[in-house]
Amino acid sequence: MSNNWHNIFERFAQQKVLIIGDAMLDTYMWGNINRQSPEADVPVVDIEKNEKRLGGAANVALNIASLGATPILCSVIGDNEQGFFELMNKQGLCTKGVLQENRKTTVKTRIFSNNKHQLRIDEEDLFPIQSEQVFLKNTIKLMEGVSVIIFQDYNKGVLTSTVIKKIIAAAKSKHIPIAVDPKKDNFWAYQGVDLFKPNLKELNDTCGTQIAGDNFTDIEKETKNLQEKLKAKNILLTLSENGIFHLSNESFHQTAFERNIVDVSGAGDSVIAAAALGLALKLSTLEICTISNLAGGLVCEILGVASIQKDKLLAALIS
């Protein structure tokens, strides 16, 4: 294990990262329930505060920026962008890879009351993007000088099989490493990538297994099958409270660091951001697992989708 985390974080600042995938907005409403509706047997939430945050692939871009590197987000959102560009500009994030077309920008609205998540409302279109060729041309052009590429897949239509195949081919021709945070629909499309990061639920759902998070014999067996089918160099399997399992030439399990878990949403975004930067710097398995594991745990201490706090992560790593 390297004790020189300060040096690693300084090297993050020299990395340019291309994030390709489904960007969205996460909206939060906080209020109080004091009465039932006279119209139906449902509570009335009196909203006192609301907030919009970047979500999906845009939150991964925010995580990359929080770690000190330079993110370039490539995505397609709706022509009614719902304040997306304003939020991107406010965070100082590059928008030249973001295209618009006739579709809804994905907006997930979460309503909280009485210290409880009461309801989530999703507004979105899930059909494949129509501007596939324009998007591909624009994205490939933005690969110049990139240290690592992240595919952030939420099955919202940006990552079509053609987009995945052509971006992987272009990245390989330019010798740019690829990290993937997959979802079920395109799970097997990511052939020959450098790092593939499913969570255990995604693995079980896709492979038709029911492996428990503490059954490391079956986890290793299924992860090896997955690595073989995908021809992936590294598999990084997140196991929630059971930590992280890594497979390359050898298998490695790291338990979760003890944290005060408040909300797990957005944890995967932080894990892939940290892992991809580790991949770009050719960090060891132990270093990649440690920084990813801690990054995911730290954001779980914050309510709602959040990005890594660099100083907090560094302090946790060197403590």
Order of alpha helices (4+ residues) and beta strands (2+ residues): alpha-beta-beta-beta-alpha-beta-alpha-beta-beta-beta-alpha-beta-alpha-beta-beta-alpha-alpha-beta-beta-beta-alpha-alpha-alpha
